């Protein structure tokens, strides 16, 4: 089945990207992970990797085109013949690609029934992400919003993030309900400059209706009490779906806001898992948690260990200059992931180190025992002692996702870089966590000292 290549969202408020260059020609064989094209936004220029194996088919956009996020720019076909058919000719003869026009790629269609304003789209939190799930809206239709106000929470299979509005004005329309899976780049809200006379709220699955049906459906939309009543029926779930309690140190999946509110209100999300309520948990589940029977006195008096969350800032210039120095000395472009793994392992850790960048994760075998940047990749079933999330250059400025099966060290920002270390109780002692983040920050600031 052909795989559509779409314009990715490299930032939360990004609505389009400029296709700088294609790194493959129509008809070329590609593999998942191969650099496919360069995309530029107002914040960064990045290489975008292919997400499927096959052959590059017809191009729907050319270098220099500004393409809406989520629009199809090419197709990866399963065979060379199918790629030739997509390209409209025999690509093996190096025929020139067709000139791109505004109609070459699909653009979002405007729904006349919606108010005018700036569209808020489903952001991409990773290169391989195709959809995201709205977990909760933090504003109601008609509310005034600022560009930096947190508008909604979105969750993928890898993370849950609070997303700012990106524009100031009034929330004129909500186009996706909590719990819905929405394609990356699809409009999920509209922010208008003026206060809307008739704010709109509907699901993403609901098709734009003609004027007559729209009026007929208006009264039916009112039963918001049904939505609010639904969580109240959830306490019955424990008896319907009993589930085993999580293992000690087991991971609880919950949105960042749900975790924060639970911590502030002294609520234990583990009790939801023990009651058999399905993960991930959102803010609405906290009401269910409050209705659960109080824990036994012995459990209540047991001390609870708090998760570790440490952050630091360091200049990005030292690492950038170090990469340039290696390139000049060796004549080869260094592998940033291998270098970061070596700097982290040398700081206070031994064992495999995994590095995640643009949705791709690699695990390096015990970088502390190899020359910096030369650690081989570990076996597929290797368990990493540390995960590094390399989110440099993204729009994210702060992050709180919790630890994985191992401690997580996240890099965000451009210059300075923000380092965030998260670990569950039992993974790292407080002293070891301090040594790890301070040692890594020092080595990242002056990498040459690592070689001395």
C-alpha positions in Angstrom: 0.0 0.0 0.0 1.5 3.4 -0.9 2.7 5.6 1.9 1.9 9.3 1.8 4.7 11.7 2.7 3.2 14.8 4.5 4.6 18.1 5.5 5.5 17.7 9.2 4.9 20.2 11.9 8.3 21.2 13.4 6.8 23.6 15.9 3.6 24.0 18.0 2.3 27.1 16.1 3.6 26.1 12.7 1.0 26.1 9.9 3.2 25.6 6.9 6.8 24.8 5.9 9.0 25.6 3.0 10.3 22.6 1.1 14.0 23.5 0.7 15.2 20.5 -1.3 14.4 16.9 -2.2 17.3 14.6 -1.2 16.0 11.7 -3.4 14.8 11.7 -7.0 11.5 10.2 -8.3 12.1 6.5 -8.8 14.9 6.2 -6.2 14.7 3.4 -3.7 14.3 4.6 -0.1 14.4 3.0 3.3 12.7 4.1 6.5 15.2 6.5 8.2 16.8 7.8 5.0 16.9 11.6 4.7 14.2 12.4 2.2 13.8 16.2 2.1 14.8 19.4 3.8 12.1 21.6 5.4 12.5 25.1 6.6 10.2 27.1 9.1 10.7 30.5 10.7 12.6 28.7 13.5 14.7 25.9 11.9 15.8 24.0 8.9 15.7 20.2 9.3 16.1 17.0 7.3 13.0 14.9 7.3 13.4 11.1 7.2 11.4 8.6 5.1 8.9 6.7 7.3 8.6 3.6 5.0 10.6 1.5 2.6 9.8 1.6 -1.2 10.3 3.9 -4.2 9.8 7.7 -4.3 6.8 8.4 -6.5 5.3 11.5 -8.0 6.3 14.8 -6.2 3.3 17.0 -5.2 5.5 19.9 -4.2 8.9 21.2 -5.4 11.8 23.1 -3.8 10.8 26.6 -2.7 7.1 25.7 -2.2 5.3 26.7 1.0 3.2 23.7 1.9 0.5 23.5 4.7 1.3 21.2 7.5 -0.3 17.8 6.9 -0.5 18.2 3.1 0.8 15.4 1.0 4.0 16.3 -0.8 5.0 12.9 -2.3 4.2 9.2 -2.3 6.4 6.2 -1.4 5.3 3.3 -3.7 5.9 -0.3 -3.0 7.4 -0.9 -6.5 9.4 1.0 -9.1 6.6 0.5 -11.6 4.1 2.0 -9.2 6.5 4.9 -8.5 6.7 5.5 -12.3 2.9 5.5 -12.6 2.7 8.1 -9.7 5.3 10.3 -11.5 3.4 10.1 -14.7 6.2 8.6 -16.8 9.3 6.5 -16.9 11.4 7.9 -14.0 14.3 5.7 -15.0 15.0 8.0 -17.9 15.5 11.0 -15.6 12.5 12.8 -16.9 12.1 16.2 -15.4 9.6 16.3 -12.5 6.4 18.1 -13.2 6.3 21.8 -12.2 4.5 22.3 -8.9 1.5 24.5 -8.8 -0.7 25.5 -5.8 -3.1 22.7 -6.9 -0.3 20.0 -6.9 -0.7 19.3 -3.2 -3.9 19.2 -1.2 -4.8 22.2 1.0 -7.3 22.3 3.8 -10.7 23.1 2.7 -12.5 26.0 4.3 -15.9 25.3 6.0 -18.2 28.2 5.3 -20.1 27.4 8.5 -17.1 28.2 10.7 -16.1 31.6 12.0 -13.1 33.3 10.4 -9.8 33.4 12.2 -6.4 31.7 12.8 -6.5 27.9 12.6 -5.0 25.9 15.4 -3.7 22.6 14.0 -2.9 19.2 15.5 0.9 19.5 16.2 3.5 16.8 15.5 5.5 15.9 18.5 7.6 13.4 16.6 8.7 12.9 13.0 6.9 9.5 12.7 3.7 10.8 14.3 0.6 10.7 12.1 -2.1 11.4 14.6 -2.6 12.9 18.1 -5.3 12.5 20.7 -6.9 15.5 22.4 -7.0 14.7 26.1 -8.6 17.9 27.4 -9.4 21.5 26.4 -8.4 24.1 29.0 -10.5 26.9 27.4 -14.2 27.0 26.4 -15.6 28.4 23.1 -15.9 32.2 23.4 -13.1 32.5 26.0 -10.4 35.1 25.5 -7.0 33.6 25.0 -3.4 34.9 24.8 -0.8 33.5 22.5 1.1 31.9 25.4 -2.0 30.5 27.2 -2.2 26.7 27.4 -5.1 25.8 25.1 -5.3 22.0 25.2 -3.4 18.8 26.0 -2.5 16.4 23.3 -1.2 12.8 23.7 0.6 10.5 21.3 2.0 7.0 21.8 5.2 8.6 23.1 4.3 11.7 25.1 1.6 14.0 26.5 2.2 17.8 26.1 0.4 21.0 27.0 0.0 23.1 23.8 -0.2 27.0 23.8 -2.7 28.8 21.7 -0.1 30.4 19.4 -2.3 33.5 18.7 -4.2 36.0 20.8 -8.0 36.6 20.4 -11.1 34.6 21.2 -11.6 30.8 21.0 -14.3 30.9 18.3 -14.5 27.2 17.5 -13.4 23.8 18.9 -13.3 21.2 16.1 -12.3 18.1 18.0 -13.5 16.6 21.3 -11.4 15.0 24.0 -10.5 11.4 23.2 -10.6 11.8 19.4 -7.6 10.8 17.2 -6.9 13.7 14.8 -4.4 13.7 11.9 -1.3 15.9 12.2 -2.0 19.2 10.5 -5.8 19.0 10.7 -7.5 22.1 12.1 -8.8 21.5 15.7 -9.8 25.1 16.7 -10.2 28.6 15.4 -9.0 31.8 17.2 -10.8 34.9 16.0 -9.8 38.6 16.5 -13.3 39.5 17.6 -15.5 37.9 20.2 -17.6 35.3 18.4 -21.4 35.8 18.3 -22.0 32.1 18.0 -19.1 30.0 19.2 -18.9 26.5 17.6 -18.1 23.2 19.2 -18.2 19.9 17.4 -16.3 16.7 17.0 -13.6 16.1 14.4 -15.7 13.1 13.1 -18.7 15.3 12.5 -18.9 16.3 8.8 -19.6 20.0 8.0 -23.4 20.1 7.8 -25.7 22.1 5.6 -27.4 25.1 7.2 -30.7 23.3 7.9 -29.2 20.2 9.6 -26.9 22.4 11.5 -29.9 24.2 13.1 -31.6 20.9 13.8 -28.5 19.6 15.6 -28.0 22.6 17.8 -30.4 21.5 20.5 -28.9 18.0 20.4 -25.5 19.5 21.2 -26.7 20.9 24.5 -26.6 17.6 26.3 -23.1 18.4 27.6 -24.4 17.1 31.0 -24.3 13.7 29.5 -20.5 14.1 29.0 -20.1 15.4 32.5 -22.3 12.6 33.8 -20.2 9.9 32.1 -17.2 10.1 34.4 -19.6 9.6 37.4 -20.5 6.2 36.1 -16.8 5.2 35.9 -16.6 4.1 39.5 -18.6 1.0 38.4 -15.7 0.0 36.2 -13.6 -1.6 38.9 -16.2 -4.4 39.3 -16.6 -4.8 35.5 -13.0 -4.9 34.6 -10.8 -6.0 37.5 -7.1 -5.5 36.9 -4.0 -6.5 38.7 -2.2 -3.8 40.7 0.9 -2.4 39.0 4.3 -3.9 40.0 6.4 -1.9 42.4 8.0 1.0 40.4 5.5 0.3 37.5 4.9 3.2 35.2 1.6 5.1 35.4 0.5 6.7 32.1 -1.1 10.1 32.7 -1.2 13.5 31.1 1.2 16.1 32.6 -1.6 18.2 34.0 -3.3 15.1 35.7 0.1 14.2 37.3 0.6 17.8 38.5 -2.9 18.2 40.0 -2.7 14.7 41.6 0.6 15.6 43.2 -0.8 19.0 44.4 -4.0 17.5 45.8 -2.3 14.5 47.4 -4.0 11.9 45.2 -2.3 8.6 44.2 -2.9 7.7 40.6 -1.8 4.1 41.4 -5.1 3.6 43.1 -6.9 4.1 39.7 -4.8 1.2 38.3 -5.5 -0.9 41.3 -9.2 -0.3 40.8 -8.9 -1.6 37.2 -9.5 1.8 35.4 -7.7 1.8 32.1 -4.7 4.0 31.5 -3.8 6.7 30.4 -5.4 9.0 33.0 -6.6 12.5 32.4 -7.9 15.4 34.6 -11.4 14.0 34.4 -10.2 10.7 36.1 -9.2 12.6 39.2 -12.9 13.0 40.1 -13.3 9.2 39.8 -10.2 8.8 42.0 -11.8 10.9 44.7 -14.9 8.6 44.8 -12.8 5.5 45.4 -12.8 4.0 49.0 -10.1 5.4 51.2 -7.0 3.3 51.4 -6.3 1.3 54.6 -4.6 3.0 57.4 -1.4 1.0 57.0 -1.1 2.0 53.4 -2.0 5.6 54.2 0.8 6.0 56.8 3.4 4.5 54.5 5.9 7.2 53.3 5.6 7.9 49.6 8.8 8.5 47.6 8.7 11.5 45.3 9.9 11.3 41.7 13.1 13.1 40.9 12.9 16.2 38.5 16.1 18.2 38.1 16.9 20.9 35.5 19.9 22.9 34.5 20.9 25.4 31.7 24.1 25.3 29.7 25.4 27.2 26.6 25.0 25.3 23.3 28.1 26.9 21.8 30.6 24.5 23.5 29.0 21.4 21.9 28.5 23.0 18.5 32.2 24.1 18.4 33.2 20.6 19.5 31.3 19.0 16.6 33.0 21.5 14.2 36.4 20.7 15.6 35.9 16.9 15.1 34.7 17.5 11.5 37.8 19.6 10.8 40.2 17.0 12.4 38.7 13.9 10.9 37.1 15.2 7.7 33.9 13.4 8.7 30.6 14.7 10.1 30.4 13.5 13.7 27.4 11.6 15.1 25.7 14.0 17.6 23.8 11.1 19.2 26.9 9.0 19.8 28.7 12.1 21.3 25.8 12.9 23.6 25.7 9.3 24.8 29.5 9.4 25.5 29.2 12.7 27.4 26.3 11.4 29.6 28.0 8.0 30.2 31.2 9.7 31.2 29.4 11.9 33.7 28.1 9.4 36.2 26.8 6.3 34.5 27.8 3.0 33.0 25.9 0.7 30.7 24.0 1.2 27.4 22.7 4.7 26.7 19.7 5.3 24.3 19.4 8.5 22.3 16.0 9.6 20.8 16.0 12.2 18.0 13.1 13.0 15.6 11.2 9.9 16.6 14.2 7.6 16.0 15.8 5.9 18.9 19.3 4.3 19.0 21.0 2.5 21.8 24.8 2.7 22.3 26.7 -0.1 24.1 28.4 1.2 27.2 29.8 4.5 25.8 31.9 5.0 28.9 34.2 2.1 27.8 34.8 3.5 24.3 36.4 6.6 22.8 34.0 9.5 22.8 31.5 9.2 19.9 32.8 5.7 18.8 30.6 3.4 20.9 28.9 0.7 18.8 25.1 0.4 18.7 23.9 -2.2 21.2 21.9 -5.3 20.5 18.1 -4.8 19.8 17.1 -6.4 23.2 19.7 -4.3 25.2 18.2 -2.4 28.2 19.4 1.2 28.4 20.7 2.6 31.7 19.7 6.1 30.5 17.5 7.6 27.8 18.4 10.9 26.3 15.6 12.8 24.5 17.3 15.2 22.1 14.7 17.9 21.4 17.2 20.7 20.6 15.8 23.3 18.2 12.2 22.4 18.8 9.6 24.8 20.1 9.4 23.1 23.5 10.8 25.1 26.4 9.8 23.0 29.4 8.9 19.4 29.7 7.6 17.0 32.4 6.7 13.6 31.0 8.1 11.4 33.8 10.7 8.7 33.6 10.5 5.6 31.4 11.8 2.2 32.3 15.0 4.1 33.0 16.0 7.7 34.0 15.4 10.2 31.2 17.6 13.2 30.3 15.9 15.7 28.0 17.6 18.5 26.0 15.3 21.4 24.9 15.8 24.9 23.6 18.5 26.4 21.3 20.9 28.6 23.3 21.0 28.1 26.2 20.1 24.5 26.3 17.8 23.3 29.1 18.6 19.9 30.6 15.8 18.1 32.5 16.5 14.8 34.4 13.5 12.7 35.4 13.7 9.5 37.3 11.2 7.3 39.3 12.0 6.4 42.9 14.4 3.5 43.0 16.0 4.3 39.6 18.5 6.8 41.0 19.5 8.0 44.4 19.2 11.9 44.8 23.0 12.1 45.1 23.5 10.1 41.9 20.9 12.2 40.1 22.8 15.4 41.1 26.1 13.9 39.9 24.6 12.8 36.6 23.0 16.2 35.6 25.8 18.4 36.9 28.5 16.2 35.3 26.7 16.0 32.0 26.1 19.8 32.0 29.8 20.4 32.6 30.9 18.1 29.9 28.4 19.5 27.4 29.7 23.0 28.2 33.4 22.0 27.7 33.5 18.7 25.8 37.2 18.9 25.1 37.9 18.3 28.8 36.3 14.9 28.4 39.3 13.9 26.1 42.0 15.1 28.5 
